Amino acid sequence: MNHLRLLAPHGALLVCLAAGGAHAETFTLQSPDERLTVSIDVAQSVSWSATLDKAPVITDSTIGLTLKGLGDITQDSKLISVDRNQVDTSHTPVVKHKSATIVEHYRELSLRFDNDFGIDFRAYDDGVAYRFVGEYDQPITVTDETMALNFPAGASTLFPEEESLISHYERLYVPAKVADIAPERFASLPAYIGVNDINIVFTEADLYDYPGLFLYGTGQDGFSAGFTPTVTEATPMAGSEDRNQNLSFGDTLADTQGERTFPWRVAVISDDDGALIESQLVWLLSRDNQLADNSWIKPGRIAWDWYNANNLFDVDFKAGINTQTYKAYIDFAADYGLEYVILDEGWTKTTTNLLEMNPDIDVHELVRYGQSKGVEIILWALWGPLDKDYENILKTYSEWGVAGIKTDFMQRSDQYMVNFYEKIAREAAKHELLVDFHGGFKPTGLRRAYPNVMTYEGVKGNENNKWSADITPEHTVTLPFIRMVAGPMDFTPGALRNAHAANHHISHYRPVSLGTRAHQVAMYAVYESALQMLCESPSTYRREPKVTEFISQFPADWDETRVLDAQVADYILVARRKGDNWYIGAMTDDTARTLTIDFSFLGEGNFNLTALRDGINTEHFAEDYKIDSQTVKAGDKLTINLASGGGWAGIVKSR
């Protein structure tokens, strides 16, 4: 059984100790830097706790896994082996969401019981994780997974509260005391917990053939686990039959194999706010690349239609969902070096027939035209119709010559839906198609196994500007510290109609963002997405060529990431490198701030810095900005001023 072979990756240090103390009931596991300590107690049940520099961060937390006919595998089972394992290695990811090299350094404790099940614990310098492991050679039915996640008294949270198990997982982060979260309230992942000056982001990784995890309040200083049960029936919802469903649930969580690893329960832990953004734990805790050939997978920027409602102007044709309009998008993408154009909802004649084109759209001509200009096409598709005929549909899209799909409206995280993500990723890879998952749950590491999975929504992003004033600077500066810890997010930045709250208005067809122009531009350095959208109309971008030329220089993947300064939900200053160039982004909430950039990360020689910053009148007119240039070198320090809801973006190149 491969999951039991304690084989180290290439270059790793492996230490295996026989279970001389197999009947002991308390074990400790330390991170490589020995700051984090995990204590595991095995008696009538299994519980764990964690400290950072001996300060409690997670207090006694009981865990369990209940199987039909077998009971809770942690109850009254005999511990028969204990193995310790240390790994120190590095990886080269196919898609460089954060960096070209990912260092992996952890210590592991593996417990095995006499009932053919066990638990693995790992301690990294930036967090801890555990998972259940099955060595049972029969199919099993999981009826419950229990988890008490407890904290010291007074712990706070930024709680992505859900209203229903049917959700797009686009949440605001509600500040509260953990003890004030009542048992009927629950949140999707990732969620943030603060313990004194220590940050915890709790999420999951390596989610396969199993439902996604939710956190429920307890009315005390902790959370309990909850899941979407197995869906027994799904019927169309009146008024939105093509995408929304009424669901009936069973009383079990999953029917699966008894010989498997279960999802990792992950706590990113650090007293350095910026370390949350630099963490790679979800990727590291997920299974290896399953693809033999990755050469065709190409990150890139996208000219996107839906946010701006195809509102082209200064053109000599009737704009809309038609071939001429999308040729204009392709022309724009080609002029600014963007790799992709997306055809969002409306390109098909109906939303339920994914192979019949809108009569005003010629996808074949758009693919041909795009290829002549070095621009590729991505197609939107509802998940339900795709699910019914996914092999044929994806094969056909590949034959048409498109580059990928954006599948939407999944709105669930039960076992069936989790399996849908995997089968679409796998089948799309077979046909060399990229995947953008929209209307669904957060990343859980699938992008490591199937690197053609480029980005996820699962974020309350810019599109909400079309119907709300929810996307505040407070929200946008919170996202990197919580949602982005789980993986890339398709926030869709780049709005050029910007306003402060005092003069903001809601418009579905001409949306307006909250915060300054520079705040939006800085997102191209701050936010990670291997398919990075430009949400505004090409006509709007062409009227602002200086801004558009500046944005178009930001890549969609990164060789190196350094957080220079950060404070959770308040501000962020990050520098990312691609090749020899550095790209810097700073964002603040509604508080104007002065930050300092220390250019010590630069190499030898002089560099040219071009910056787009808040203009002198930005506090009154959010679209005001200034672009200027100067010479910088390693060791220089630059003071930057961010307006309320403001930002700053810089591009550093060798002279």
KAMO-V418731 format. One record per backbone hydrogen bond with DSSP energy under -1.0 kcal/mol. CO is the residue of the C=O (numbers start at 1). NH is the residue of the N-H. E is the energy in kcal/mol with one decimal. If there is no record, write none. Layout:
BEGIN
co:CO nh:NH e:E
co:CO nh:NH e:E
END
This chain:
BEGIN
co:1 nh:4 e:-2.1
co:2 nh:5 e:-1.3
co:5 nh:7 e:-2.5
co:9 nh:12 e:-2.3
co:18 nh:20 e:-2.4
co:19 nh:22 e:-1.4
co:21 nh:24 e:-2.3
co:25 nh:42 e:-3.9
co:27 nh:40 e:-3.1
co:29 nh:38 e:-3.5
co:31 nh:34 e:-1.9
co:35 nh:53 e:-2.8
co:36 nh:31 e:-2.4
co:37 nh:51 e:-2.2
co:38 nh:29 e:-2.5
co:39 nh:49 e:-1.8
co:40 nh:27 e:-2.7
co:41 nh:47 e:-2.1
co:44 nh:76 e:-1.3
co:45 nh:43 e:-2.7
co:46 nh:63 e:-2.5
co:47 nh:41 e:-2.8
co:48 nh:61 e:-2.3
co:49 nh:39 e:-2.3
co:50 nh:57 e:-2.6
co:50 nh:58 e:-1.9
co:51 nh:37 e:-2.2
co:52 nh:55 e:-2.0
co:55 nh:52 e:-2.5
co:58 nh:50 e:-2.8
co:61 nh:48 e:-1.9
co:62 nh:148 e:-2.7
co:64 nh:146 e:-1.9
co:65 nh:73 e:-2.8
co:66 nh:143 e:-2.1
co:66 nh:144 e:-1.5
co:67 nh:70 e:-1.7
co:67 nh:71 e:-2.3
co:71 nh:67 e:-2.2
co:72 nh:75 e:-1.5
co:78 nh:114 e:-1.8
co:81 nh:112 e:-2.1
co:83 nh:110 e:-2.9
co:85 nh:108 e:-3.3
co:87 nh:106 e:-2.1
co:89 nh:104 e:-3.0
co:91 nh:102 e:-2.7
co:95 nh:97 e:-1.8
co:96 nh:558 e:-3.4
co:102 nh:91 e:-2.3
co:104 nh:89 e:-3.0
co:106 nh:87 e:-2.4
co:107 nh:123 e:-2.6
co:108 nh:85 e:-2.2
co:109 nh:121 e:-2.8
co:110 nh:83 e:-2.3
co:111 nh:119 e:-2.0
co:112 nh:80 e:-2.7
co:112 nh:81 e:-1.5
co:116 nh:135 e:-3.2
co:117 nh:113 e:-3.1
co:118 nh:133 e:-2.7
co:119 nh:111 e:-3.1
co:120 nh:131 e:-1.9
co:121 nh:109 e:-2.6
co:122 nh:129 e:-2.0
co:123 nh:107 e:-1.9
co:124 nh:127 e:-1.0
co:126 nh:269 e:-1.6
co:127 nh:124 e:-3.3
co:128 nh:267 e:-3.0
co:129 nh:122 e:-2.7
co:130 nh:265 e:-3.1
co:131 nh:120 e:-2.6
co:132 nh:262 e:-2.7
co:133 nh:118 e:-2.3
co:140 nh:256 e:-2.5
co:141 nh:68 e:-3.0
co:142 nh:253 e:-3.2
co:142 nh:254 e:-1.4
co:144 nh:66 e:-3.2
co:146 nh:64 e:-2.1
co:149 nh:223 e:-2.2
co:150 nh:59 e:-1.7
co:152 nh:155 e:-1.4
co:155 nh:178 e:-2.5
co:156 nh:194 e:-2.3
co:157 nh:176 e:-2.1
co:158 nh:192 e:-1.6
co:159 nh:161 e:-2.3
co:159 nh:174 e:-2.4
co:160 nh:188 e:-1.6
co:174 nh:159 e:-2.8
co:176 nh:157 e:-2.9
co:177 nh:180 e:-1.7
co:178 nh:181 e:-1.8
co:181 nh:219 e:-2.2
co:182 nh:185 e:-1.9
co:185 nh:217 e:-2.6
co:186 nh:162 e:-2.7
co:187 nh:215 e:-2.5
co:191 nh:202 e:-2.6
co:192 nh:158 e:-1.7
co:193 nh:200 e:-2.2
co:194 nh:156 e:-2.5
co:195 nh:198 e:-2.3
co:198 nh:195 e:-2.7
co:199 nh:270 e:-2.0
co:200 nh:193 e:-3.0
co:201 nh:268 e:-2.8
co:202 nh:191 e:-1.9
co:203 nh:266 e:-2.7
co:205 nh:264 e:-2.3
co:214 nh:226 e:-1.8
co:215 nh:187 e:-2.6
co:216 nh:224 e:-2.2
co:220 nh:222 e:-2.0
co:221 nh:151 e:-2.9
co:223 nh:149 e:-2.9
co:224 nh:216 e:-3.1
co:226 nh:214 e:-2.7
co:230 nh:250 e:-3.0
co:233 nh:248 e:-2.6
co:235 nh:246 e:-3.4
co:237 nh:240 e:-2.1
co:240 nh:243 e:-1.8
co:240 nh:244 e:-2.6
co:244 nh:237 e:-2.3
co:246 nh:235 e:-2.5
co:248 nh:232 e:-2.6
co:248 nh:233 e:-1.4
co:252 nh:230 e:-2.9
co:254 nh:142 e:-3.1
co:256 nh:140 e:-3.1
co:258 nh:136 e:-1.8
co:260 nh:134 e:-3.7
co:264 nh:205 e:-1.7
co:265 nh:130 e:-1.6
co:266 nh:203 e:-2.6
co:267 nh:128 e:-2.2
co:268 nh:201 e:-2.2
co:270 nh:199 e:-3.1
co:272 nh:275 e:-1.2
co:273 nh:276 e:-1.2
co:274 nh:278 e:-1.5
co:275 nh:279 e:-1.2
co:280 nh:284 e:-2.6
co:281 nh:285 e:-2.3
co:283 nh:286 e:-1.5
co:294 nh:297 e:-1.6
co:300 nh:532 e:-2.1
co:301 nh:340 e:-2.3
co:302 nh:534 e:-2.4
co:303 nh:342 e:-1.8
co:305 nh:310 e:-1.7
co:306 nh:309 e:-1.1
co:308 nh:311 e:-1.8
co:310 nh:312 e:-2.1
co:320 nh:322 e:-1.8
co:322 nh:326 e:-1.9
co:323 nh:327 e:-2.0
co:324 nh:328 e:-1.6
co:325 nh:329 e:-1.7
co:326 nh:330 e:-2.3
co:327 nh:331 e:-2.6
co:328 nh:332 e:-2.4
co:329 nh:333 e:-2.7
co:330 nh:334 e:-2.8
co:331 nh:335 e:-2.5
co:332 nh:336 e:-1.6
co:333 nh:338 e:-2.7
co:339 nh:376 e:-2.6
co:340 nh:303 e:-2.2
co:341 nh:378 e:-2.1
co:343 nh:380 e:-2.2
co:344 nh:347 e:-1.2
co:347 nh:358 e:-3.0
co:356 nh:349 e:-2.7
co:358 nh:361 e:-2.7
co:360 nh:323 e:-2.0
co:362 nh:366 e:-2.2
co:363 nh:367 e:-2.9
co:364 nh:368 e:-2.3
co:365 nh:369 e:-3.1
co:366 nh:370 e:-2.9
co:367 nh:371 e:-2.6
co:368 nh:372 e:-1.7
co:370 nh:373 e:-1.4
co:370 nh:375 e:-3.0
co:376 nh:341 e:-2.2
co:377 nh:403 e:-3.4
co:378 nh:343 e:-2.8
co:379 nh:406 e:-2.5
co:381 nh:408 e:-1.7
co:382 nh:386 e:-1.5
co:383 nh:387 e:-3.0
co:384 nh:388 e:-1.5
co:389 nh:393 e:-2.6
co:390 nh:394 e:-2.6
co:391 nh:395 e:-1.8
co:392 nh:396 e:-2.4
co:393 nh:397 e:-2.6
co:394 nh:398 e:-2.1
co:395 nh:399 e:-2.0
co:396 nh:400 e:-2.0
co:397 nh:402 e:-1.8
co:403 nh:434 e:-2.6
co:404 nh:379 e:-2.2
co:405 nh:436 e:-1.9
co:406 nh:381 e:-2.5
co:407 nh:438 e:-3.3
co:408 nh:383 e:-2.2
co:411 nh:167 e:-1.7
co:413 nh:212 e:-3.0
co:414 nh:418 e:-2.5
co:415 nh:419 e:-2.2
co:416 nh:420 e:-1.7
co:417 nh:421 e:-1.8
co:418 nh:422 e:-1.4
co:419 nh:423 e:-2.6
co:420 nh:424 e:-2.4
co:421 nh:425 e:-2.3
co:422 nh:426 e:-2.7
co:423 nh:427 e:-2.6
co:424 nh:428 e:-2.7
co:425 nh:429 e:-1.9
co:426 nh:430 e:-1.6
co:428 nh:433 e:-2.3
co:429 nh:432 e:-1.7
co:434 nh:405 e:-2.6
co:435 nh:454 e:-2.4
co:436 nh:407 e:-1.6
co:437 nh:457 e:-2.4
co:439 nh:411 e:-3.1
co:444 nh:206 e:-2.1
co:445 nh:448 e:-1.9
co:446 nh:450 e:-2.8
co:449 nh:290 e:-3.3
co:450 nh:453 e:-2.5
co:452 nh:435 e:-2.6
co:452 nh:454 e:-1.0
co:454 nh:530 e:-1.2
co:455 nh:437 e:-2.0
co:456 nh:490 e:-3.7
co:459 nh:461 e:-1.4
co:461 nh:464 e:-1.9
co:462 nh:465 e:-2.5
co:463 nh:466 e:-2.0
co:464 nh:467 e:-1.4
co:464 nh:468 e:-1.6
co:470 nh:472 e:-2.2
co:472 nh:476 e:-2.7
co:473 nh:477 e:-1.9
co:475 nh:479 e:-1.7
co:478 nh:481 e:-1.4
co:479 nh:482 e:-1.3
co:479 nh:484 e:-2.2
co:482 nh:485 e:-1.0
co:483 nh:486 e:-1.2
co:489 nh:491 e:-1.7
co:491 nh:462 e:-2.2
co:493 nh:535 e:-1.9
co:497 nh:513 e:-2.9
co:499 nh:515 e:-2.0
co:500 nh:503 e:-1.3
co:513 nh:499 e:-2.1
co:516 nh:520 e:-1.6
co:517 nh:521 e:-2.2
co:518 nh:522 e:-2.4
co:521 nh:524 e:-1.7
co:522 nh:525 e:-1.8
co:522 nh:526 e:-2.0
co:523 nh:527 e:-2.8
co:528 nh:489 e:-2.6
co:530 nh:300 e:-2.7
co:532 nh:302 e:-2.5
co:534 nh:304 e:-1.8
co:537 nh:541 e:-2.5
co:538 nh:542 e:-2.6
co:539 nh:543 e:-1.3
co:541 nh:544 e:-1.2
co:544 nh:548 e:-2.4
co:545 nh:549 e:-2.7
co:546 nh:550 e:-1.7
co:547 nh:551 e:-2.8
co:548 nh:552 e:-2.5
co:550 nh:553 e:-1.3
co:551 nh:554 e:-2.1
co:559 nh:100 e:-2.0
co:560 nh:577 e:-2.5
co:562 nh:575 e:-3.3
co:565 nh:573 e:-2.6
co:567 nh:570 e:-2.7
co:567 nh:571 e:-1.8
co:570 nh:589 e:-1.8
co:571 nh:567 e:-2.4
co:572 nh:587 e:-2.1
co:573 nh:564 e:-2.0
co:573 nh:565 e:-1.8
co:574 nh:585 e:-2.5
co:575 nh:562 e:-3.0
co:576 nh:583 e:-3.3
co:577 nh:559 e:-3.0
co:577 nh:560 e:-1.3
co:578 nh:581 e:-1.8
co:581 nh:578 e:-2.4
co:582 nh:652 e:-3.2
co:583 nh:576 e:-2.9
co:584 nh:650 e:-2.6
co:585 nh:574 e:-2.6
co:586 nh:648 e:-2.0
co:587 nh:572 e:-2.1
co:589 nh:645 e:-2.8
co:593 nh:642 e:-3.4
co:595 nh:640 e:-3.0
co:597 nh:638 e:-2.4
co:599 nh:602 e:-1.9
co:606 nh:655 e:-1.7
co:607 nh:632 e:-2.6
co:608 nh:653 e:-2.4
co:609 nh:630 e:-2.0
co:610 nh:651 e:-2.5
co:611 nh:628 e:-2.0
co:612 nh:649 e:-2.4
co:613 nh:626 e:-2.3
co:615 nh:618 e:-1.6
co:617 nh:620 e:-1.4
co:617 nh:621 e:-2.6
co:621 nh:624 e:-2.3
co:622 nh:517 e:-2.6
co:624 nh:615 e:-1.6
co:626 nh:613 e:-2.8
co:628 nh:611 e:-2.9
co:630 nh:609 e:-3.2
co:632 nh:607 e:-2.9
co:633 nh:636 e:-2.3
co:636 nh:599 e:-2.9
co:638 nh:597 e:-3.1
co:640 nh:595 e:-2.3
co:642 nh:593 e:-1.8
co:643 nh:646 e:-2.3
co:645 nh:516 e:-2.5
co:646 nh:588 e:-1.9
co:648 nh:586 e:-2.7
co:649 nh:612 e:-3.1
co:650 nh:584 e:-2.9
co:651 nh:610 e:-2.5
co:652 nh:582 e:-2.2
co:653 nh:608 e:-3.6
END
